[in-house]
Amino acid sequence: MSWRTVSLWACSALLLAGCGERSERLPVLTALRLERLAEQHDCRGLVRAAILAVNRHEVPPALQEPLLSEANRCRVPSAFRP
């Protein structure tokens, strides 16, 4: 996954913070934090922040798996991605 894809996913998460059902929303500050890390190309920080957000119950259950999957894909070298 390219940095552009990670950044776009973080931006999508930011949009989810403002729309959708109440239970499916990401807090704005969490989305902004994740977006900033993605834009800085900080994979390690992005993964840590995503895990912390999930552990703090800031991420709704329906968004936890996609968020952590995308954050972890950031760490895998592109040569090993399908």
mmCIF file of the N, C-alpha and C atoms, coordinates in Angstrom:
data_MODEL
# 
_entry.id   MODEL 
# 
loop_
_atom_site.group_PDB 
_atom_site.id 
_atom_site.type_symbol 
_atom_site.label_atom_id 
_atom_site.label_alt_id 
_atom_site.label_comp_id 
_atom_site.label_asym_id 
_atom_site.label_entity_id 
_atom_site.label_seq_id 
_atom_site.pdbx_PDB_ins_code 
_atom_site.Cartn_x 
_atom_site.Cartn_y 
_atom_site.Cartn_z 
_atom_site.occupancy 
_atom_site.B_iso_or_equiv 
_atom_site.pdbx_formal_charge 
_atom_site.auth_seq_id 
_atom_site.auth_comp_id 
_atom_site.auth_asym_id 
_atom_site.auth_atom_id 
_atom_site.pdbx_PDB_model_num 
ATOM 1   N N  . MET A 1 1  ? 0.840   -1.166 0.000  1.00 0.00 ? 1  MET A N  1 
ATOM 2   C CA . MET A 1 1  ? 0.000   0.000  0.000  1.00 0.00 ? 1  MET A CA 1 
ATOM 3   C C  . MET A 1 1  ? 0.889   1.234  0.000  1.00 0.00 ? 1  MET A C  1 
ATOM 4   N N  . SER A 1 2  ? 0.573   2.159  -0.822 1.00 0.00 ? 2  SER A N  1 
ATOM 5   C CA . SER A 1 2  ? 1.376   3.375  -0.909 1.00 0.00 ? 2  SER A CA 1 
ATOM 6   C C  . SER A 1 2  ? 0.965   4.346  0.194  1.00 0.00 ? 2  SER A C  1 
ATOM 7   N N  . TRP A 1 3  ? 1.807   5.337  0.396  1.00 0.00 ? 3  TRP A N  1 
ATOM 8   C CA . TRP A 1 3  ? 1.490   6.360  1.395  1.00 0.00 ? 3  TRP A CA 1 
ATOM 9   C C  . TRP A 1 3  ? 0.241   7.110  0.995  1.00 0.00 ? 3  TRP A C  1 
ATOM 10  N N  . ARG A 1 4  ? 0.046   7.234  -0.312 1.00 0.00 ? 4  ARG A N  1 
ATOM 11  C CA . ARG A 1 4  ? -1.153  7.925  -0.776 1.00 0.00 ? 4  ARG A CA 1 
ATOM 12  C C  . ARG A 1 4  ? -2.400  7.164  -0.342 1.00 0.00 ? 4  ARG A C  1 
ATOM 13  N N  . THR A 1 5  ? -2.368  5.847  -0.445 1.00 0.00 ? 5  THR A N  1 
ATOM 14  C CA . THR A 1 5  ? -3.512  5.037  -0.044 1.00 0.00 ? 5  THR A CA 1 
ATOM 15  C C  . THR A 1 5  ? -3.756  5.157  1.456  1.00 0.00 ? 5  THR A C  1 
ATOM 16  N N  . VAL A 1 6  ? -2.688  5.096  2.247  1.00 0.00 ? 6  VAL A N  1 
ATOM 17  C CA . VAL A 1 6  ? -2.828  5.231  3.703  1.00 0.00 ? 6  VAL A CA 1 
ATOM 18  C C  . VAL A 1 6  ? -3.401  6.594  4.040  1.00 0.00 ? 6  VAL A C  1 
ATOM 19  N N  . SER A 1 7  ? -2.890  7.619  3.372  1.00 0.00 ? 7  SER A N  1 
ATOM 20  C CA . SER A 1 7  ? -3.374  8.965  3.617  1.00 0.00 ? 7  SER A CA 1 
ATOM 21  C C  . SER A 1 7  ? -4.843  9.094  3.225  1.00 0.00 ? 7  SER A C  1 
ATOM 22  N N  . LEU A 1 8  ? -5.216  8.501  2.085  1.00 0.00 ? 8  LEU A N  1 
ATOM 23  C CA . LEU A 1 8  ? -6.616  8.540  1.672  1.00 0.00 ? 8  LEU A CA 1 
ATOM 24  C C  . LEU A 1 8  ? -7.504  7.809  2.663  1.00 0.00 ? 8  LEU A C  1 
ATOM 25  N N  . TRP A 1 9  ? -7.005  6.695  3.213  1.00 0.00 ? 9  TRP A N  1 
ATOM 26  C CA . TRP A 1 9  ? -7.794  5.964  4.202  1.00 0.00 ? 9  TRP A CA 1 
ATOM 27  C C  . TRP A 1 9  ? -7.979  6.821  5.453  1.00 0.00 ? 9  TRP A C  1 
ATOM 28  N N  . ALA A 1 10 ? -6.899  7.504  5.858  1.00 0.00 ? 10 ALA A N  1 
ATOM 29  C CA . ALA A 1 10 ? -7.001  8.379  7.029  1.00 0.00 ? 10 ALA A CA 1 
ATOM 30  C C  . ALA A 1 10 ? -7.987  9.511  6.770  1.00 0.00 ? 10 ALA A C  1 
ATOM 31  N N  . CYS A 1 11 ? -7.981  10.042 5.555  1.00 0.00 ? 11 CYS A N  1 
ATOM 32  C CA . CYS A 1 11 ? -8.943  11.088 5.205  1.00 0.00 ? 11 CYS A CA 1 
ATOM 33  C C  . CYS A 1 11 ? -10.364 10.544 5.224  1.00 0.00 ? 11 CYS A C  1 
ATOM 34  N N  . SER A 1 12 ? -10.532 9.311  4.763  1.00 0.00 ? 12 SER A N  1 
ATOM 35  C CA . SER A 1 12 ? -11.850 8.685  4.811  1.00 0.00 ? 12 SER A CA 1 
ATOM 36  C C  . SER A 1 12 ? -12.301 8.522  6.254  1.00 0.00 ? 12 SER A C  1 
ATOM 37  N N  . ALA A 1 13 ? -11.360 8.158  7.112  1.00 0.00 ? 13 ALA A N  1 
ATOM 38  C CA . ALA A 1 13 ? -11.686 8.026  8.532  1.00 0.00 ? 13 ALA A CA 1 
ATOM 39  C C  . ALA A 1 13 ? -12.118 9.378  9.091  1.00 0.00 ? 13 ALA A C  1 
ATOM 40  N N  . LEU A 1 14 ? -11.472 10.442 8.614  1.00 0.00 ? 14 LEU A N  1 
ATOM 41  C CA . LEU A 1 14 ? -11.842 11.780 9.051  1.00 0.00 ? 14 LEU A CA 1 
ATOM 42  C C  . LEU A 1 14 ? -13.269 12.100 8.614  1.00 0.00 ? 14 LEU A C  1 
ATOM 43  N N  . LEU A 1 15 ? -13.625 11.699 7.406  1.00 0.00 ? 15 LEU A N  1 
ATOM 44  C CA . LEU A 1 15 ? -14.989 11.927 6.944  1.00 0.00 ? 15 LEU A CA 1 
ATOM 45  C C  . LEU A 1 15 ? -15.987 11.131 7.773  1.00 0.00 ? 15 LEU A C  1 
ATOM 46  N N  . LEU A 1 16 ? -15.599 9.907  8.168  1.00 0.00 ? 16 LEU A N  1 
ATOM 47  C CA . LEU A 1 16 ? -16.485 9.097  9.010  1.00 0.00 ? 16 LEU A CA 1 
ATOM 48  C C  . LEU A 1 16 ? -16.719 9.761  10.366 1.00 0.00 ? 16 LEU A C  1 
ATOM 49  N N  . ALA A 1 17 ? -15.772 10.599 10.769 1.00 0.00 ? 17 ALA A N  1 
ATOM 50  C CA . ALA A 1 17 ? -15.934 11.291 12.043 1.00 0.00 ? 17 ALA A CA 1 
ATOM 51  C C  . ALA A 1 17 ? -17.110 12.254 11.995 1.00 0.00 ? 17 ALA A C  1 
ATOM 52  N N  . GLY A 1 18 ? -17.423 12.732 10.800 1.00 0.00 ? 18 GLY A N  1 
ATOM 53  C CA . GLY A 1 18 ? -18.480 13.719 10.689 1.00 0.00 ? 18 GLY A CA 1 
ATOM 54  C C  . GLY A 1 18 ? -19.797 13.192 10.159 1.00 0.00 ? 18 GLY A C  1 
ATOM 55  N N  . CYS A 1 19 ? -19.834 11.986 9.643  1.00 0.00 ? 19 CYS A N  1 
ATOM 56  C CA . CYS A 1 19 ? -21.093 11.479 9.091  1.00 0.00 ? 19 CYS A CA 1 
ATOM 57  C C  . CYS A 1 19 ? -21.376 10.072 9.565  1.00 0.00 ? 19 CYS A C  1 
ATOM 58  N N  . GLY A 1 20 ? -22.526 9.596  9.174  1.00 0.00 ? 20 GLY A N  1 
ATOM 59  C CA . GLY A 1 20 ? -22.900 8.234  9.528  1.00 0.00 ? 20 GLY A CA 1 
ATOM 60  C C  . GLY A 1 20 ? -23.649 8.171  10.841 1.00 0.00 ? 20 GLY A C  1 
ATOM 61  N N  . GLU A 1 21 ? -23.983 6.971  11.195 1.00 0.00 ? 21 GLU A N  1 
ATOM 62  C CA . GLU A 1 21 ? -24.681 6.768  12.457 1.00 0.00 ? 21 GLU A CA 1 
ATOM 63  C C  . GLU A 1 21 ? -23.754 7.075  13.618 1.00 0.00 ? 21 GLU A C  1 
ATOM 64  N N  . ARG A 1 22 ? -24.319 7.398  14.711 1.00 0.00 ? 22 ARG A N  1 
ATOM 65  C CA . ARG A 1 22 ? -23.533 7.775  15.889 1.00 0.00 ? 22 ARG A CA 1 
ATOM 66  C C  . ARG A 1 22 ? -22.560 6.665  16.291 1.00 0.00 ? 22 ARG A C  1 
ATOM 67  N N  . SER A 1 23 ? -22.968 5.415  16.202 1.00 0.00 ? 23 SER A N  1 
ATOM 68  C CA . SER A 1 23 ? -22.110 4.312  16.635 1.00 0.00 ? 23 SER A CA 1 
ATOM 69  C C  . SER A 1 23 ? -20.993 4.017  15.643 1.00 0.00 ? 23 SER A C  1 
ATOM 70  N N  . GLU A 1 24 ? -21.091 4.543  14.433 1.00 0.00 ? 24 GLU A N  1 
ATOM 71  C CA . GLU A 1 24 ? -20.104 4.256  13.396 1.00 0.00 ? 24 GLU A CA 1 
ATOM 72  C C  . GLU A 1 24 ? -19.171 5.432  13.144 1.00 0.00 ? 24 GLU A C  1 
ATOM 73  N N  . ARG A 1 25 ? -19.054 6.329  14.096 1.00 0.00 ? 25 ARG A N  1 
ATOM 74  C CA . ARG A 1 25 ? -18.246 7.520  13.886 1.00 0.00 ? 25 ARG A CA 1 
ATOM 75  C C  . ARG A 1 25 ? -16.936 7.444  14.642 1.00 0.00 ? 25 ARG A C  1 
ATOM 76  N N  . LEU A 1 26 ? -15.915 7.994  14.029 1.00 0.00 ? 26 LEU A N  1 
ATOM 77  C CA . LEU A 1 26 ? -14.601 8.103  14.643 1.00 0.00 ? 26 LEU A CA 1 
ATOM 78  C C  . LEU A 1 26 ? -14.495 9.506  15.228 1.00 0.00 ? 26 LEU A C  1 
ATOM 79  N N  . PRO A 1 27 ? -13.995 9.670  16.449 1.00 0.00 ? 27 PRO A N  1 
ATOM 80  C CA . PRO A 1 27 ? -13.837 11.016 16.998 1.00 0.00 ? 27 PRO A CA 1 
ATOM 81  C C  . PRO A 1 27 ? -12.926 11.849 16.090 1.00 0.00 ? 27 PRO A C  1 
ATOM 82  N N  . VAL A 1 28 ? -13.256 13.112 15.948 1.00 0.00 ? 28 VAL A N  1 
ATOM 83  C CA . VAL A 1 28 ? -12.526 13.998 15.044 1.00 0.00 ? 28 VAL A CA 1 
ATOM 84  C C  . VAL A 1 28 ? -11.047 14.055 15.410 1.00 0.00 ? 28 VAL A C  1 
ATOM 85  N N  . LEU A 1 29 ? -10.723 14.199 16.672 1.00 0.00 ? 29 LEU A N  1 
ATOM 86  C CA . LEU A 1 29 ? -9.313  14.305 17.068 1.00 0.00 ? 29 LEU A CA 1 
ATOM 87  C C  . LEU A 1 29 ? -8.537  13.022 16.764 1.00 0.00 ? 29 LEU A C  1 
ATOM 88  N N  . THR A 1 30 ? -9.179  11.883 16.910 1.00 0.00 ? 30 THR A N  1 
ATOM 89  C CA . THR A 1 30 ? -8.538  10.602 16.569 1.00 0.00 ? 30 THR A CA 1 
ATOM 90  C C  . THR A 1 30 ? -8.267  10.544 15.077 1.00 0.00 ? 30 THR A C  1 
ATOM 91  N N  . ALA A 1 31 ? -9.252  10.910 14.277 1.00 0.00 ? 31 ALA A N  1 
ATOM 92  C CA . ALA A 1 31 ? -9.082  10.904 12.827 1.00 0.00 ? 31 ALA A CA 1 
ATOM 93  C C  . ALA A 1 31 ? -7.978  11.870 12.396 1.00 0.00 ? 31 ALA A C  1 
ATOM 94  N N  . LEU A 1 32 ? -7.941  13.047 13.000 1.00 0.00 ? 32 LEU A N  1 
ATOM 95  C CA . LEU A 1 32 ? -6.892  14.022 12.667 1.00 0.00 ? 32 LEU A CA 1 
ATOM 96  C C  . LEU A 1 32 ? -5.503  13.507 13.042 1.00 0.00 ? 32 LEU A C  1 
ATOM 97  N N  . ARG A 1 33 ? -5.404  12.856 14.206 1.00 0.00 ? 33 ARG A N  1 
ATOM 98  C CA . ARG A 1 33 ? -4.125  12.297 14.648 1.00 0.00 ? 33 ARG A CA 1 
ATOM 99  C C  . ARG A 1 33 ? -3.629  11.231 13.668 1.00 0.00 ? 33 ARG A C  1 
ATOM 100 N N  . LEU A 1 34 ? -4.519  10.345 13.258 1.00 0.00 ? 34 LEU A N  1 
ATOM 101 C CA . LEU A 1 34 ? -4.154  9.290  12.316 1.00 0.00 ? 34 LEU A CA 1 
ATOM 102 C C  . LEU A 1 34 ? -3.787  9.869  10.950 1.00 0.00 ? 34 LEU A C  1 
ATOM 103 N N  . GLU A 1 35 ? -4.523  10.874 10.518 1.00 0.00 ? 35 GLU A N  1 
ATOM 104 C CA . GLU A 1 35 ? -4.229  11.506 9.238  1.00 0.00 ? 35 GLU A CA 1 
ATOM 105 C C  . GLU A 1 35 ? -2.848  12.165 9.263  1.00 0.00 ? 35 GLU A C  1 
ATOM 106 N N  . ARG A 1 36 ? -2.537  12.843 10.347 1.00 0.00 ? 36 ARG A N  1 
ATOM 107 C CA . ARG A 1 36 ? -1.232  13.503 10.456 1.00 0.00 ? 36 ARG A CA 1 
ATOM 108 C C  . ARG A 1 36 ? -0.095  12.479 10.380 1.00 0.00 ? 36 ARG A C  1 
ATOM 109 N N  . LEU A 1 37 ? -0.232  11.370 11.069 1.00 0.00 ? 37 LEU A N  1 
ATOM 110 C CA . LEU A 1 37 ? 0.799   10.331 11.033 1.00 0.00 ? 37 LEU A CA 1 
ATOM 111 C C  . LEU A 1 37 ? 0.939   9.722  9.644  1.00 0.00 ? 37 LEU A C  1 
ATOM 112 N N  . ALA A 1 38 ? -0.178  9.519  8.957  1.00 0.00 ? 38 ALA A N  1 
ATOM 113 C CA . ALA A 1 38 ? -0.133  8.978  7.596  1.00 0.00 ? 38 ALA A CA 1 
ATOM 114 C C  . ALA A 1 38 ? 0.553   9.952  6.653  1.00 0.00 ? 38 ALA A C  1 
ATOM 115 N N  . GLU A 1 39 ? 0.247   11.232 6.790  1.00 0.00 ? 39 GLU A N  1 
ATOM 116 C CA . GLU A 1 39 ? 0.871   12.238 5.931  1.00 0.00 ? 39 GLU A CA 1 
ATOM 117 C C  . GLU A 1 39 ? 2.370   12.355 6.186  1.00 0.00 ? 39 GLU A C  1 
ATOM 118 N N  . GLN A 1 40 ? 2.791   12.089 7.417  1.00 0.00 ? 40 GLN A N  1 
ATOM 119 C CA . GLN A 1 40 ? 4.218   12.155 7.770  1.00 0.00 ? 40 GLN A CA 1 
ATOM 120 C C  . GLN A 1 40 ? 4.950   10.867 7.426  1.00 0.00 ? 40 GLN A C  1 
ATOM 121 N N  . HIS A 1 41 ? 4.240   9.892  6.874  1.00 0.00 ? 41 HIS A N  1 
ATOM 122 C CA . HIS A 1 41 ? 4.833   8.592  6.513  1.00 0.00 ? 41 HIS A CA 1 
ATOM 123 C C  . HIS A 1 41 ? 5.427   7.887  7.728  1.00 0.00 ? 41 HIS A C  1 
ATOM 124 N N  . ASP A 1 42 ? 4.768   8.020  8.867  1.00 0.00 ? 42 ASP A N  1 
ATOM 125 C CA . ASP A 1 42 ? 5.225   7.412  10.116 1.00 0.00 ? 42 ASP A CA 1 
ATOM 126 C C  . ASP A 1 42 ? 4.426   6.140  10.380 1.00 0.00 ? 42 ASP A C  1 
ATOM 127 N N  . CYS A 1 43 ? 4.856   5.038  9.749  1.00 0.00 ? 43 CYS A N  1 
ATOM 128 C CA . CYS A 1 43 ? 4.130   3.765  9.887  1.00 0.00 ? 43 CYS A CA 1 
ATOM 129 C C  . CYS A 1 43 ? 4.068   3.300  11.338 1.00 0.00 ? 43 CYS A C  1 
ATOM 130 N N  . ARG A 1 44 ? 5.202   3.315  11.982 1.00 0.00 ? 44 ARG A N  1 
ATOM 131 C CA . ARG A 1 44 ? 5.249   2.832  13.365 1.00 0.00 ? 44 ARG A CA 1 
ATOM 132 C C  . ARG A 1 44 ? 4.306   3.657  14.247 1.00 0.00 ? 44 ARG A C  1 
ATOM 133 N N  . GLY A 1 45 ? 4.345   4.960  14.091 1.00 0.00 ? 45 GLY A N  1 
ATOM 134 C CA . GLY A 1 45 ? 3.469   5.831  14.869 1.00 0.00 ? 45 GLY A CA 1 
ATOM 135 C C  . GLY A 1 45 ? 2.006   5.629  14.517 1.00 0.00 ? 45 GLY A C  1 
ATOM 136 N N  . LEU A 1 46 ? 1.724   5.401  13.229 1.00 0.00 ? 46 LEU A N  1 
ATOM 137 C CA . LEU A 1 46 ? 0.353   5.177  12.783 1.00 0.00 ? 46 LEU A CA 1 
ATOM 138 C C  . LEU A 1 46 ? -0.215  3.897  13.396 1.00 0.00 ? 46 LEU A C  1 
ATOM 139 N N  . VAL A 1 47 ? 0.581   2.846  13.384 1.00 0.00 ? 47 VAL A N  1 
ATOM 140 C CA . VAL A 1 47 ? 0.129   1.572  13.968 1.00 0.00 ? 47 VAL A CA 1 
ATOM 141 C C  . VAL A 1 47 ? -0.097  1.735  15.463 1.00 0.00 ? 47 VAL A C  1 
ATOM 142 N N  . ARG A 1 48 ? 0.860   2.365  16.147 1.00 0.00 ? 48 ARG A N  1 
ATOM 143 C CA . ARG A 1 48 ? 0.707   2.584  17.599 1.00 0.00 ? 48 ARG A CA 1 
ATOM 144 C C  . ARG A 1 48 ? -0.530  3.404  17.914 1.00 0.00 ? 48 ARG A C  1 
ATOM 145 N N  . ALA A 1 49 ? -0.724  4.496  17.165 1.00 0.00 ? 49 ALA A N  1 
ATOM 146 C CA . ALA A 1 49 ? -1.874  5.370  17.419 1.00 0.00 ? 49 ALA A CA 1 
ATOM 147 C C  . ALA A 1 49 ? -3.185  4.637  17.147 1.00 0.00 ? 49 ALA A C  1 
ATOM 148 N N  . ALA A 1 50 ? -3.222  3.816  16.105 1.00 0.00 ? 50 ALA A N  1 
ATOM 149 C CA . ALA A 1 50 ? -4.431  3.053  15.797 1.00 0.00 ? 50 ALA A CA 1 
ATOM 150 C C  . ALA A 1 50 ? -4.745  2.053  16.913 1.00 0.00 ? 50 ALA A C  1 
ATOM 151 N N  . ILE A 1 51 ? -3.720  1.352  17.385 1.00 0.00 ? 51 ILE A N  1 
ATOM 152 C CA . ILE A 1 51 ? -3.918  0.384  18.477 1.00 0.00 ? 51 ILE A CA 1 
ATOM 153 C C  . ILE A 1 51 ? -4.373  1.094  19.749 1.00 0.00 ? 51 ILE A C  1 
ATOM 154 N N  . LEU A 1 52 ? -3.743  2.210  20.067 1.00 0.00 ? 52 LEU A N  1 
ATOM 155 C CA . LEU A 1 52 ? -4.151  2.972  21.256 1.00 0.00 ? 52 LEU A CA 1 
ATOM 156 C C  . LEU A 1 52 ? -5.589  3.463  21.137 1.00 0.00 ? 52 LEU A C  1 
ATOM 157 N N  . ALA A 1 53 ? -5.965  3.930  19.946 1.00 0.00 ? 53 ALA A N  1 
ATOM 158 C CA . ALA A 1 53 ? -7.335  4.408  19.746 1.00 0.00 ? 53 ALA A CA 1 
ATOM 159 C C  . ALA A 1 53 ? -8.340  3.278  19.949 1.00 0.00 ? 53 ALA A C  1 
ATOM 160 N N  . VAL A 1 54 ? -8.011  2.092  19.454 1.00 0.00 ? 54 VAL A N  1 
ATOM 161 C CA . VAL A 1 54 ? -8.903  0.940  19.641 1.00 0.00 ? 54 VAL A CA 1 
ATOM 162 C C  . VAL A 1 54 ? -8.971  0.577  21.121 1.00 0.00 ? 54 VAL A C  1 
ATOM 163 N N  . ASN A 1 55 ? -7.826  0.535  21.797 1.00 0.00 ? 55 ASN A N  1 
ATOM 164 C CA . ASN A 1 55 ? -7.801  0.177  23.222 1.00 0.00 ? 55 ASN A CA 1 
ATOM 165 C C  . ASN A 1 55 ? -8.518  1.197  24.094 1.00 0.00 ? 55 ASN A C  1 
ATOM 166 N N  . ARG A 1 56 ? -8.532  2.450  23.662 1.00 0.00 ? 56 ARG A N  1 
ATOM 167 C CA . ARG A 1 56 ? -9.237  3.508  24.410 1.00 0.00 ? 56 ARG A CA 1 
ATOM 168 C C  . ARG A 1 56 ? -10.717 3.571  24.054 1.00 0.00 ? 56 ARG A C  1 
ATOM 169 N N  . HIS A 1 57 ? -11.168 2.654  23.200 1.00 0.00 ? 57 HIS A N  1 
ATOM 170 C CA . HIS A 1 57 ? -12.572 2.587  22.764 1.00 0.00 ? 57 HIS A CA 1 
ATOM 171 C C  . HIS A 1 57 ? -12.985 3.837  21.990 1.00 0.00 ? 57 HIS A C  1 
ATOM 172 N N  . GLU A 1 58 ? -12.025 4.445  21.266 1.00 0.00 ? 58 GLU A N  1 
ATOM 173 C CA . GLU A 1 58 ? -12.324 5.611  20.432 1.00 0.00 ? 58 GLU A CA 1 
ATOM 174 C C  . GLU A 1 58 ? -12.825 5.175  19.054 1.00 0.00 ? 58 GLU A C  1 
ATOM 175 N N  . VAL A 1 59 ? -12.570 3.923  18.694 1.00 0.00 ? 59 VAL A N  1 
ATOM 176 C CA . VAL A 1 59 ? -12.938 3.417  17.373 1.00 0.00 ? 59 VAL A CA 1 
ATOM 177 C C  . VAL A 1 59 ? -14.113 2.463  17.524 1.00 0.00 ? 59 VAL A C  1 
ATOM 178 N N  . PRO A 1 60 ? -15.214 2.739  16.823 1.00 0.00 ? 60 PRO A N  1 
ATOM 179 C CA . PRO A 1 60 ? -16.367 1.837  16.902 1.00 0.00 ? 60 PRO A CA 1 
ATOM 180 C C  . PRO A 1 60 ? -15.986 0.429  16.435 1.00 0.00 ? 60 PRO A C  1 
ATOM 181 N N  . PRO A 1 61 ? -16.611 -0.598 16.987 1.00 0.00 ? 61 PRO A N  1 
ATOM 182 C CA . PRO A 1 61 ? -16.280 -1.981 16.629 1.00 0.00 ? 61 PRO A CA 1 
ATOM 183 C C  . PRO A 1 61 ? -16.287 -2.250 15.122 1.00 0.00 ? 61 PRO A C  1 
ATOM 184 N N  . ALA A 1 62 ? -17.212 -1.668 14.392 1.00 0.00 ? 62 ALA A N  1 
ATOM 185 C CA . ALA A 1 62 ? -17.292 -1.921 12.947 1.00 0.00 ? 62 ALA A CA 1 
ATOM 186 C C  . ALA A 1 62 ? -16.102 -1.347 12.183 1.00 0.00 ? 62 ALA A C  1 
ATOM 187 N N  . LEU A 1 63 ? -15.401 -0.382 12.764 1.00 0.00 ? 63 LEU A N  1 
ATOM 188 C CA . LEU A 1 63 ? -14.267 0.254  12.085 1.00 0.00 ? 63 LEU A CA 1 
ATOM 189 C C  . LEU A 1 63 ? -12.917 -0.247 12.577 1.00 0.00 ? 63 LEU A C  1 
ATOM 190 N N  . GLN A 1 64 ? -12.898 -1.017 13.648 1.00 0.00 ? 64 GLN A N  1 
ATOM 191 C CA . GLN A 1 64 ? -11.628 -1.448 14.240 1.00 0.00 ? 64 GLN A CA 1 
ATOM 192 C C  . GLN A 1 64 ? -10.804 -2.307 13.306 1.00 0.00 ? 64 GLN A C  1 
ATOM 193 N N  . GLU A 1 65 ? -11.393 -3.341 12.748 1.00 0.00 ? 65 GLU A N  1 
ATOM 194 C CA . GLU A 1 65 ? -10.638 -4.247 11.872 1.00 0.00 ? 65 GLU A CA 1 
ATOM 195 C C  . GLU A 1 65 ? -10.109 -3.543 10.626 1.00 0.00 ? 65 GLU A C  1 
ATOM 196 N N  . PRO A 1 66 ? -10.942 -2.772 9.904  1.00 0.00 ? 66 PRO A N  1 
ATOM 197 C CA . PRO A 1 66 ? -10.398 -2.083 8.724  1.00 0.00 ? 66 PRO A CA 1 
ATOM 198 C C  . PRO A 1 66 ? -9.292  -1.090 9.083  1.00 0.00 ? 66 PRO A C  1 
ATOM 199 N N  . LEU A 1 67 ? -9.446  -0.384 10.197 1.00 0.00 ? 67 LEU A N  1 
ATOM 200 C CA . LEU A 1 67 ? -8.429  0.583  10.601 1.00 0.00 ? 67 LEU A CA 1 
ATOM 201 C C  . LEU A 1 67 ? -7.103  -0.101 10.900 1.00 0.00 ? 67 LEU A C  1 
ATOM 202 N N  . LEU A 1 68 ? -7.143  -1.153 11.704 1.00 0.00 ? 68 LEU A N  1 
ATOM 203 C CA . LEU A 1 68 ? -5.903  -1.842 12.067 1.00 0.00 ? 68 LEU A CA 1 
ATOM 204 C C  . LEU A 1 68 ? -5.283  -2.558 10.870 1.00 0.00 ? 68 LEU A C  1 
ATOM 205 N N  . SER A 1 69 ? -6.113  -3.095 9.989  1.00 0.00 ? 69 SER A N  1 
ATOM 206 C CA . SER A 1 69 ? -5.595  -3.753 8.787  1.00 0.00 ? 69 SER A CA 1 
ATOM 207 C C  . SER A 1 69 ? -4.829  -2.768 7.919  1.00 0.00 ? 69 SER A C  1 
ATOM 208 N N  . GLU A 1 70 ? -5.431  -1.626 7.669  1.00 0.00 ? 70 GLU A N  1 
ATOM 209 C CA . GLU A 1 70 ? -4.788  -0.630 6.819  1.00 0.00 ? 70 GLU A CA 1 
ATOM 210 C C  . GLU A 1 70 ? -3.535  -0.061 7.481  1.00 0.00 ? 70 GLU A C  1 
ATOM 211 N N  . ALA A 1 71 ? -3.578  0.152  8.770  1.00 0.00 ? 71 ALA A N  1 
ATOM 212 C CA . ALA A 1 71 ? -2.395  0.662  9.472  1.00 0.00 ? 71 ALA A CA 1 
ATOM 213 C C  . ALA A 1 71 ? -1.260  -0.358 9.403  1.00 0.00 ? 71 ALA A C  1 
ATOM 214 N N  . ASN A 1 72 ? -1.561  -1.636 9.587  1.00 0.00 ? 72 ASN A N  1 
ATOM 215 C CA . ASN A 1 72 ? -0.523  -2.673 9.525  1.00 0.00 ? 72 ASN A CA 1 
ATOM 216 C C  . ASN A 1 72 ? 0.018   -2.879 8.118  1.00 0.00 ? 72 ASN A C  1 
ATOM 217 N N  . ARG A 1 73 ? -0.818  -2.696 7.108  1.00 0.00 ? 73 ARG A N  1 
ATOM 218 C CA . ARG A 1 73 ? -0.346  -2.829 5.720  1.00 0.00 ? 73 ARG A CA 1 
ATOM 219 C C  . ARG A 1 73 ? 0.716   -1.794 5.409  1.00 0.00 ? 73 ARG A C  1 
ATOM 220 N N  . CYS A 1 74 ? 0.683   -0.701 6.085  1.00 0.00 ? 74 CYS A N  1 
ATOM 221 C CA . CYS A 1 74 ? 1.666   0.361  5.901  1.00 0.00 ? 74 CYS A CA 1 
ATOM 222 C C  . CYS A 1 74 ? 3.073   -0.150 6.199  1.00 0.00 ? 74 CYS A C  1 
ATOM 223 N N  . ARG A 1 75 ? 3.196   -1.098 7.120  1.00 0.00 ? 75 ARG A N  1 
ATOM 224 C CA . ARG A 1 75 ? 4.515   -1.600 7.536  1.00 0.00 ? 75 ARG A CA 1 
ATOM 225 C C  . ARG A 1 75 ? 5.080   -2.669 6.623  1.00 0.00 ? 75 ARG A C  1 
ATOM 226 N N  . VAL A 1 76 ? 4.253   -3.280 5.774  1.00 0.00 ? 76 VAL A N  1 
ATOM 227 C CA . VAL A 1 76 ? 4.699   -4.360 4.921  1.00 0.00 ? 76 VAL A CA 1 
ATOM 228 C C  . VAL A 1 76 ? 5.364   -3.781 3.675  1.00 0.00 ? 76 VAL A C  1 
ATOM 229 N N  . PRO A 1 77 ? 6.595   -4.173 3.369  1.00 0.00 ? 77 PRO A N  1 
ATOM 230 C CA . PRO A 1 77 ? 7.243   -3.659 2.159  1.00 0.00 ? 77 PRO A CA 1 
ATOM 231 C C  . PRO A 1 77 ? 6.420   -3.962 0.917  1.00 0.00 ? 77 PRO A C  1 
ATOM 232 N N  . SER A 1 78 ? 6.389   -3.033 -0.012 1.00 0.00 ? 78 SER A N  1 
ATOM 233 C CA . SER A 1 78 ? 5.543   -3.185 -1.199 1.00 0.00 ? 78 SER A CA 1 
ATOM 234 C C  . SER A 1 78 ? 5.884   -4.418 -2.015 1.00 0.00 ? 78 SER A C  1 
ATOM 235 N N  . ALA A 1 79 ? 7.119   -4.901 -1.951 1.00 0.00 ? 79 ALA A N  1 
ATOM 236 C CA . ALA A 1 79 ? 7.503   -6.096 -2.707 1.00 0.00 ? 79 ALA A CA 1 
ATOM 237 C C  . ALA A 1 79 ? 6.756   -7.338 -2.221 1.00 0.00 ? 79 ALA A C  1 
ATOM 238 N N  . PHE A 1 80 ? 6.301   -7.331 -0.986 1.00 0.00 ? 80 PHE A N  1 
ATOM 239 C CA . PHE A 1 80 ? 5.619   -8.497 -0.423 1.00 0.00 ? 80 PHE A CA 1 
ATOM 240 C C  . PHE A 1 80 ? 4.098   -8.395 -0.473 1.00 0.00 ? 80 PHE A C  1 
ATOM 241 N N  . ARG A 1 81 ? 3.587   -7.293 -0.985 1.00 0.00 ? 81 ARG A N  1 
ATOM 242 C CA . ARG A 1 81 ? 2.139   -7.115 -1.054 1.00 0.00 ? 81 ARG A CA 1 
ATOM 243 C C  . ARG A 1 81 ? 1.600   -7.734 -2.315 1.00 0.00 ? 81 ARG A C  1 
ATOM 244 N N  . PRO A 1 82 ? 0.365   -8.273 -2.242 1.00 0.00 ? 82 PRO A N  1 
ATOM 245 C CA . PRO A 1 82 ? -0.252  -8.862 -3.450 1.00 0.00 ? 82 PRO A CA 1 
ATOM 246 C C  . PRO A 1 82 ? -0.639  -7.792 -4.445 1.00 0.00 ? 82 PRO A C  1 
# 
